[in-house]
Amino acid sequence: MDGEIKKKMKRFCRGDVDENGDGNGDEGFGLWEGLNPEILALIFIRIAADELVRVVPFVCKSWREVVAGPYCWSDIDIEQWCRRCNRPEKIDLAVRKLIRRSKGTFRRLSVYKLTNSGFCFVANCGKHLKVLQIPMSGVNDKMVEKHAEALPMVTFLDISYCLQLTCKGLEVLGKSCKSLTYLRRNMPPPEWPEAQKLGPSKANDEEALVIAETMPGLHRLELAYGRFGDLGLNAILTKCKDLIHLDILGSVSVQLNGDLSDKCEQLKVFKGPWDDDYDDLNSSGSDGDVAEVEDSSSDSD
């Protein structure tokens, strides 16, 4: 399949085909080969990252140079490829290569099953990073304590299903990521094998209390299947005064006693512990969520 795509793209670059793939293109399409690198990059970033690396460089020299340069890699989204690959050591290698291509200009990284070593590399190169999505990663508290201070610009952080992170790591992230407005910290539902690693499901407000204390600027917060109760929820609602979106689906230790229910209903978006419309727990979020965060962060730049 890759070979067919390469042949078609080469013909398109030369002007042998039109944009629909037919054999009656005009000379204008041959100008693609000489387009400004930044313009080409705007086109290439619509291609899945693995195809961008695997196919586009073999079309022509100018396209290869664009893909090898930083223009295509300000937004690095390889989560779907990572899920197919499912090999942390190979994922780390890919992340390192793409970050090097970005020459430190990457503003978003979406990856799955990143290791401690990979997180270290990301943090040390991520001075412009604003969106960091690393669900199901093996990053632990010790690594976060060492490197989180290098991520002060992050506005959106997804650490869902990162089971080696505890309230200690969360506290460091909250104190280090001073620009944070969106935290996604969903945990596995009790029927998932991963949930068994957490031990018996007992109420524990530590993480919620840390979030309330260290992340008061949050606008959006997702804590599906959290173990906190009313104490932790009340702390979040009290301290995070800018909060407009809260998802606590499956957090069954929450009882919403007293005025907690009224406080939650005042939010623009609220998904309670017993709601049943959580669309996709396997997904780390939609592009719309990321675009919204990036738009709001650019407004504040």
ZAKENU-305331 format. One record per residue (C-alpha): x, z negated, y negated; residue number from 1; chain; residue in one letter. Coordinates in steps of 0.25 Angstrom, whole numbers. Example, Ala and Ser with C-alpha at 12.3 -4.5 7.8 and 13.67 -1.06 7.14 Angstrom:
BEGIN
u=49	w=-31	v=18	seq=1	mol=A	type=a
u=55	w=-29	v=4	seq=2	mol=A	type=s
# end
This chain:
BEGIN
u=0	w=0	v=0	seq=1	mol=A	type=m
u=11	w=-4	v=-10	seq=2	mol=A	type=d
u=17	w=10	v=-7	seq=3	mol=A	type=g
u=5	w=17	v=-11	seq=4	mol=A	type=e
u=3	w=9	v=-24	seq=5	mol=A	type=i
u=18	w=12	v=-28	seq=6	mol=A	type=k
u=16	w=27	v=-26	seq=7	mol=A	type=k
u=3	w=27	v=-34	seq=8	mol=A	type=k
u=9	w=19	v=-45	seq=9	mol=A	type=m
u=21	w=28	v=-46	seq=10	mol=A	type=k
u=12	w=40	v=-47	seq=11	mol=A	type=r
u=4	w=33	v=-58	seq=12	mol=A	type=f
u=17	w=29	v=-66	seq=13	mol=A	type=c
u=21	w=44	v=-66	seq=14	mol=A	type=r
u=7	w=49	v=-70	seq=15	mol=A	type=g
u=3	w=55	v=-57	seq=16	mol=A	type=d
u=-10	w=47	v=-55	seq=17	mol=A	type=v
u=-20	w=42	v=-65	seq=18	mol=A	type=d
u=-24	w=27	v=-66	seq=19	mol=A	type=e
u=-34	w=29	v=-55	seq=20	mol=A	type=n
u=-24	w=34	v=-45	seq=21	mol=A	type=g
u=-28	w=49	v=-45	seq=22	mol=A	type=d
u=-18	w=60	v=-46	seq=23	mol=A	type=g
u=-22	w=66	v=-59	seq=24	mol=A	type=n
u=-15	w=56	v=-69	seq=25	mol=A	type=g
u=-9	w=61	v=-82	seq=26	mol=A	type=d
u=4	w=60	v=-89	seq=27	mol=A	type=e
u=0	w=47	v=-96	seq=28	mol=A	type=g
u=1	w=38	v=-84	seq=29	mol=A	type=f
u=16	w=42	v=-82	seq=30	mol=A	type=g
u=19	w=34	v=-95	seq=31	mol=A	type=l
u=16	w=21	v=-87	seq=32	mol=A	type=w
u=31	w=22	v=-82	seq=33	mol=A	type=e
u=36	w=21	v=-97	seq=34	mol=A	type=g
u=26	w=10	v=-102	seq=35	mol=A	type=l
u=31	w=-2	v=-109	seq=36	mol=A	type=n
u=34	w=-13	v=-99	seq=37	mol=A	type=p
u=25	w=-23	v=-106	seq=38	mol=A	type=e
u=13	w=-13	v=-105	seq=39	mol=A	type=i
u=16	w=-10	v=-90	seq=40	mol=A	type=l
u=17	w=-25	v=-87	seq=41	mol=A	type=a
u=3	w=-27	v=-93	seq=42	mol=A	type=l
u=-2	w=-17	v=-83	seq=43	mol=A	type=i
u=7	w=-22	v=-71	seq=44	mol=A	type=f
u=2	w=-36	v=-73	seq=45	mol=A	type=i
u=-12	w=-32	v=-68	seq=46	mol=A	type=r
u=-5	w=-29	v=-54	seq=47	mol=A	type=i
u=-4	w=-40	v=-44	seq=48	mol=A	type=a
u=10	w=-47	v=-45	seq=49	mol=A	type=a
u=14	w=-43	v=-31	seq=50	mol=A	type=d
u=10	w=-28	v=-32	seq=51	mol=A	type=e
u=17	w=-28	v=-46	seq=52	mol=A	type=l
u=30	w=-32	v=-39	seq=53	mol=A	type=v
u=28	w=-24	v=-27	seq=54	mol=A	type=r
u=23	w=-11	v=-32	seq=55	mol=A	type=v
u=25	w=-8	v=-47	seq=56	mol=A	type=v
u=40	w=-9	v=-47	seq=57	mol=A	type=p
u=41	w=3	v=-38	seq=58	mol=A	type=f
u=33	w=12	v=-47	seq=59	mol=A	type=v
u=44	w=15	v=-57	seq=60	mol=A	type=c
u=56	w=9	v=-64	seq=61	mol=A	type=k
u=49	w=5	v=-77	seq=62	mol=A	type=s
u=38	w=-2	v=-69	seq=63	mol=A	type=w
u=48	w=-9	v=-60	seq=64	mol=A	type=r
u=55	w=-14	v=-73	seq=65	mol=A	type=e
u=42	w=-19	v=-79	seq=66	mol=A	type=v
u=38	w=-27	v=-66	seq=67	mol=A	type=v
u=52	w=-33	v=-65	seq=68	mol=A	type=a
u=52	w=-38	v=-79	seq=69	mol=A	type=g
u=44	w=-49	v=-86	seq=70	mol=A	type=p
u=32	w=-41	v=-92	seq=71	mol=A	type=y
u=24	w=-42	v=-79	seq=72	mol=A	type=c
u=26	w=-56	v=-76	seq=73	mol=A	type=w
u=21	w=-65	v=-87	seq=74	mol=A	type=s
u=9	w=-68	v=-78	seq=75	mol=A	type=d
u=14	w=-70	v=-63	seq=76	mol=A	type=i
u=2	w=-71	v=-54	seq=77	mol=A	type=d
u=6	w=-70	v=-39	seq=78	mol=A	type=i
u=-4	w=-80	v=-33	seq=79	mol=A	type=e
u=-11	w=-70	v=-24	seq=80	mol=A	type=q
u=2	w=-65	v=-19	seq=81	mol=A	type=w
u=7	w=-79	v=-16	seq=82	mol=A	type=c
u=-6	w=-82	v=-8	seq=83	mol=A	type=r
u=-3	w=-70	v=0	seq=84	mol=A	type=r
u=12	w=-73	v=2	seq=85	mol=A	type=c
u=10	w=-88	v=4	seq=86	mol=A	type=n
u=25	w=-90	v=5	seq=87	mol=A	type=r
u=30	w=-100	v=-5	seq=88	mol=A	type=p
u=44	w=-96	v=-5	seq=89	mol=A	type=e
u=41	w=-81	v=-7	seq=90	mol=A	type=k
u=31	w=-85	v=-18	seq=91	mol=A	type=i
u=42	w=-93	v=-25	seq=92	mol=A	type=d
u=51	w=-81	v=-24	seq=93	mol=A	type=l
u=41	w=-72	v=-30	seq=94	mol=A	type=a
u=38	w=-81	v=-42	seq=95	mol=A	type=v
u=52	w=-82	v=-45	seq=96	mol=A	type=r
u=54	w=-67	v=-46	seq=97	mol=A	type=k
u=42	w=-65	v=-54	seq=98	mol=A	type=l
u=46	w=-76	v=-64	seq=99	mol=A	type=i
u=59	w=-70	v=-65	seq=100	mol=A	type=r
u=53	w=-57	v=-69	seq=101	mol=A	type=r
u=45	w=-63	v=-80	seq=102	mol=A	type=s
u=58	w=-68	v=-86	seq=103	mol=A	type=k
u=51	w=-82	v=-88	seq=104	mol=A	type=g
u=39	w=-76	v=-96	seq=105	mol=A	type=t
u=28	w=-78	v=-86	seq=106	mol=A	type=f
u=16	w=-86	v=-91	seq=107	mol=A	type=r
u=8	w=-87	v=-79	seq=108	mol=A	type=r
u=12	w=-89	v=-64	seq=109	mol=A	type=l
u=1	w=-89	v=-53	seq=110	mol=A	type=s
u=7	w=-92	v=-39	seq=111	mol=A	type=v
u=4	w=-99	v=-26	seq=112	mol=A	type=y
u=12	w=-108	v=-18	seq=113	mol=A	type=k
u=24	w=-110	v=-27	seq=114	mol=A	type=l
u=35	w=-119	v=-22	seq=115	mol=A	type=t
u=42	w=-130	v=-30	seq=116	mol=A	type=n
u=54	w=-120	v=-32	seq=117	mol=A	type=s
u=45	w=-110	v=-37	seq=118	mol=A	type=g
u=38	w=-119	v=-47	seq=119	mol=A	type=f
u=52	w=-124	v=-52	seq=120	mol=A	type=c
u=55	w=-109	v=-55	seq=121	mol=A	type=f
u=42	w=-106	v=-62	seq=122	mol=A	type=v
u=43	w=-119	v=-71	seq=123	mol=A	type=a
u=58	w=-116	v=-75	seq=124	mol=A	type=n
u=54	w=-101	v=-79	seq=125	mol=A	type=c
u=40	w=-104	v=-84	seq=126	mol=A	type=g
u=42	w=-107	v=-99	seq=127	mol=A	type=k
u=31	w=-98	v=-102	seq=128	mol=A	type=h
u=22	w=-101	v=-91	seq=129	mol=A	type=l
u=7	w=-104	v=-94	seq=130	mol=A	type=k
u=-1	w=-102	v=-81	seq=131	mol=A	type=v
u=5	w=-108	v=-69	seq=132	mol=A	type=l
u=-3	w=-106	v=-56	seq=133	mol=A	type=q
u=3	w=-112	v=-43	seq=134	mol=A	type=i
u=-8	w=-116	v=-34	seq=135	mol=A	type=p
u=-4	w=-120	v=-20	seq=136	mol=A	type=m
u=10	w=-122	v=-24	seq=137	mol=A	type=s
u=20	w=-132	v=-18	seq=138	mol=A	type=g
u=25	w=-138	v=-31	seq=139	mol=A	type=v
u=27	w=-153	v=-31	seq=140	mol=A	type=n
u=27	w=-164	v=-41	seq=141	mol=A	type=d
u=43	w=-165	v=-41	seq=142	mol=A	type=k
u=44	w=-150	v=-45	seq=143	mol=A	type=m
u=33	w=-151	v=-56	seq=144	mol=A	type=v
u=40	w=-163	v=-61	seq=145	mol=A	type=e
u=53	w=-155	v=-62	seq=146	mol=A	type=k
u=48	w=-142	v=-69	seq=147	mol=A	type=h
u=34	w=-144	v=-75	seq=148	mol=A	type=a
u=40	w=-147	v=-89	seq=149	mol=A	type=e
u=44	w=-132	v=-89	seq=150	mol=A	type=a
u=29	w=-128	v=-89	seq=151	mol=A	type=l
u=24	w=-133	v=-103	seq=152	mol=A	type=p
u=17	w=-120	v=-106	seq=153	mol=A	type=m
u=8	w=-120	v=-94	seq=154	mol=A	type=v
u=-7	w=-119	v=-97	seq=155	mol=A	type=t
u=-13	w=-117	v=-84	seq=156	mol=A	type=f
u=-8	w=-123	v=-71	seq=157	mol=A	type=l
u=-13	w=-121	v=-57	seq=158	mol=A	type=d
u=-8	w=-131	v=-47	seq=159	mol=A	type=i
u=-20	w=-130	v=-37	seq=160	mol=A	type=s
u=-17	w=-135	v=-23	seq=161	mol=A	type=y
u=-2	w=-139	v=-26	seq=162	mol=A	type=c
u=-3	w=-151	v=-17	seq=163	mol=A	type=l
u=11	w=-156	v=-19	seq=164	mol=A	type=q
u=8	w=-158	v=-34	seq=165	mol=A	type=l
u=2	w=-172	v=-37	seq=166	mol=A	type=t
u=-2	w=-180	v=-49	seq=167	mol=A	type=c
u=13	w=-181	v=-53	seq=168	mol=A	type=k
u=15	w=-166	v=-54	seq=169	mol=A	type=g
u=2	w=-165	v=-61	seq=170	mol=A	type=l
u=7	w=-175	v=-72	seq=171	mol=A	type=e
u=20	w=-168	v=-74	seq=172	mol=A	type=v
u=13	w=-154	v=-75	seq=173	mol=A	type=l
u=3	w=-160	v=-85	seq=174	mol=A	type=g
u=14	w=-166	v=-94	seq=175	mol=A	type=k
u=22	w=-153	v=-93	seq=176	mol=A	type=s
u=12	w=-142	v=-94	seq=177	mol=A	type=c
u=7	w=-147	v=-108	seq=178	mol=A	type=k
u=0	w=-134	v=-111	seq=179	mol=A	type=s
u=-9	w=-135	v=-98	seq=180	mol=A	type=l
u=-24	w=-132	v=-100	seq=181	mol=A	type=t
u=-28	w=-128	v=-86	seq=182	mol=A	type=y
u=-24	w=-135	v=-73	seq=183	mol=A	type=l
u=-29	w=-130	v=-60	seq=184	mol=A	type=r
u=-26	w=-141	v=-49	seq=185	mol=A	type=r
u=-36	w=-138	v=-38	seq=186	mol=A	type=n
u=-34	w=-144	v=-25	seq=187	mol=A	type=m
u=-37	w=-140	v=-10	seq=188	mol=A	type=p
u=-52	w=-143	v=-5	seq=189	mol=A	type=p
u=-52	w=-154	v=5	seq=190	mol=A	type=p
u=-54	w=-144	v=17	seq=191	mol=A	type=e
u=-42	w=-136	v=14	seq=192	mol=A	type=w
u=-29	w=-139	v=22	seq=193	mol=A	type=p
u=-21	w=-142	v=10	seq=194	mol=A	type=e
u=-30	w=-153	v=5	seq=195	mol=A	type=a
u=-26	w=-161	v=18	seq=196	mol=A	type=q
u=-12	w=-162	v=12	seq=197	mol=A	type=k
u=-18	w=-171	v=1	seq=198	mol=A	type=l
u=-23	w=-181	v=10	seq=199	mol=A	type=g
u=-36	w=-188	v=10	seq=200	mol=A	type=p
u=-45	w=-184	v=-2	seq=201	mol=A	type=s
u=-45	w=-197	v=-10	seq=202	mol=A	type=k
u=-48	w=-198	v=-25	seq=203	mol=A	type=a
u=-36	w=-197	v=-34	seq=204	mol=A	type=n
u=-36	w=-196	v=-49	seq=205	mol=A	type=d
u=-21	w=-195	v=-51	seq=206	mol=A	type=e
u=-21	w=-180	v=-53	seq=207	mol=A	type=e
u=-33	w=-180	v=-62	seq=208	mol=A	type=a
u=-27	w=-191	v=-71	seq=209	mol=A	type=l
u=-14	w=-184	v=-72	seq=210	mol=A	type=v
u=-21	w=-172	v=-77	seq=211	mol=A	type=i
u=-29	w=-179	v=-87	seq=212	mol=A	type=a
u=-17	w=-186	v=-92	seq=213	mol=A	type=e
u=-7	w=-175	v=-93	seq=214	mol=A	type=t
u=-16	w=-162	v=-95	seq=215	mol=A	type=m
u=-26	w=-166	v=-106	seq=216	mol=A	type=p
u=-25	w=-152	v=-112	seq=217	mol=A	type=g
u=-32	w=-145	v=-100	seq=218	mol=A	type=l
u=-44	w=-136	v=-102	seq=219	mol=A	type=h
u=-46	w=-132	v=-87	seq=220	mol=A	type=r
u=-44	w=-141	v=-75	seq=221	mol=A	type=l
u=-46	w=-137	v=-60	seq=222	mol=A	type=e
u=-45	w=-149	v=-50	seq=223	mol=A	type=l
u=-53	w=-144	v=-39	seq=224	mol=A	type=a
u=-53	w=-153	v=-27	seq=225	mol=A	type=y
u=-45	w=-164	v=-34	seq=226	mol=A	type=g
u=-45	w=-178	v=-29	seq=227	mol=A	type=r
u=-48	w=-185	v=-43	seq=228	mol=A	type=f
u=-61	w=-193	v=-46	seq=229	mol=A	type=g
u=-69	w=-197	v=-58	seq=230	mol=A	type=d
u=-57	w=-204	v=-64	seq=231	mol=A	type=l
u=-48	w=-192	v=-64	seq=232	mol=A	type=g
u=-59	w=-183	v=-69	seq=233	mol=A	type=l
u=-62	w=-192	v=-80	seq=234	mol=A	type=n
u=-48	w=-193	v=-85	seq=235	mol=A	type=a
u=-47	w=-177	v=-85	seq=236	mol=A	type=i
u=-60	w=-176	v=-93	seq=237	mol=A	type=l
u=-55	w=-187	v=-103	seq=238	mol=A	type=t
u=-41	w=-182	v=-105	seq=239	mol=A	type=k
u=-43	w=-167	v=-104	seq=240	mol=A	type=c
u=-51	w=-165	v=-116	seq=241	mol=A	type=k
u=-50	w=-150	v=-117	seq=242	mol=A	type=d
u=-55	w=-148	v=-103	seq=243	mol=A	type=l
u=-66	w=-137	v=-101	seq=244	mol=A	type=i
u=-64	w=-133	v=-87	seq=245	mol=A	type=h
u=-64	w=-143	v=-75	seq=246	mol=A	type=l
u=-65	w=-140	v=-60	seq=247	mol=A	type=d
u=-65	w=-152	v=-50	seq=248	mol=A	type=i
u=-72	w=-145	v=-39	seq=249	mol=A	type=l
u=-70	w=-153	v=-26	seq=250	mol=A	type=g
u=-65	w=-165	v=-33	seq=251	mol=A	type=s
u=-75	w=-174	v=-25	seq=252	mol=A	type=v
u=-69	w=-187	v=-30	seq=253	mol=A	type=s
u=-75	w=-184	v=-43	seq=254	mol=A	type=v
u=-89	w=-191	v=-45	seq=255	mol=A	type=q
u=-92	w=-187	v=-59	seq=256	mol=A	type=l
u=-97	w=-201	v=-62	seq=257	mol=A	type=n
u=-100	w=-206	v=-76	seq=258	mol=A	type=g
u=-99	w=-196	v=-87	seq=259	mol=A	type=d
u=-89	w=-187	v=-79	seq=260	mol=A	type=l
u=-100	w=-177	v=-76	seq=261	mol=A	type=s
u=-104	w=-175	v=-90	seq=262	mol=A	type=d
u=-89	w=-174	v=-94	seq=263	mol=A	type=k
u=-87	w=-163	v=-84	seq=264	mol=A	type=c
u=-100	w=-155	v=-88	seq=265	mol=A	type=e
u=-95	w=-155	v=-102	seq=266	mol=A	type=q
u=-83	w=-146	v=-98	seq=267	mol=A	type=l
u=-85	w=-131	v=-99	seq=268	mol=A	type=k
u=-82	w=-129	v=-84	seq=269	mol=A	type=v
u=-83	w=-140	v=-74	seq=270	mol=A	type=f
u=-83	w=-138	v=-59	seq=271	mol=A	type=k
u=-87	w=-152	v=-52	seq=272	mol=A	type=g
u=-82	w=-158	v=-39	seq=273	mol=A	type=p
u=-94	w=-152	v=-31	seq=274	mol=A	type=w
u=-96	w=-138	v=-37	seq=275	mol=A	type=d
u=-95	w=-127	v=-27	seq=276	mol=A	type=d
u=-92	w=-115	v=-35	seq=277	mol=A	type=d
u=-76	w=-116	v=-35	seq=278	mol=A	type=y
u=-74	w=-101	v=-32	seq=279	mol=A	type=d
u=-60	w=-100	v=-26	seq=280	mol=A	type=d
u=-51	w=-112	v=-23	seq=281	mol=A	type=l
u=-40	w=-103	v=-18	seq=282	mol=A	type=n
u=-39	w=-96	v=-31	seq=283	mol=A	type=s
u=-30	w=-102	v=-42	seq=284	mol=A	type=s
u=-39	w=-96	v=-53	seq=285	mol=A	type=g
u=-43	w=-84	v=-59	seq=286	mol=A	type=s
u=-36	w=-75	v=-69	seq=287	mol=A	type=d
u=-46	w=-78	v=-79	seq=288	mol=A	type=g
u=-42	w=-93	v=-79	seq=289	mol=A	type=d
u=-28	w=-89	v=-81	seq=290	mol=A	type=v
u=-31	w=-79	v=-92	seq=291	mol=A	type=a
u=-40	w=-90	v=-99	seq=292	mol=A	type=e
u=-28	w=-100	v=-99	seq=293	mol=A	type=v
u=-18	w=-90	v=-104	seq=294	mol=A	type=e
u=-27	w=-85	v=-115	seq=295	mol=A	type=d
u=-29	w=-100	v=-120	seq=296	mol=A	type=s
u=-14	w=-103	v=-119	seq=297	mol=A	type=s
u=-11	w=-90	v=-127	seq=298	mol=A	type=s
u=-20	w=-94	v=-138	seq=299	mol=A	type=d
u=-12	w=-107	v=-139	seq=300	mol=A	type=s
u=1	w=-100	v=-139	seq=301	mol=A	type=d
# end
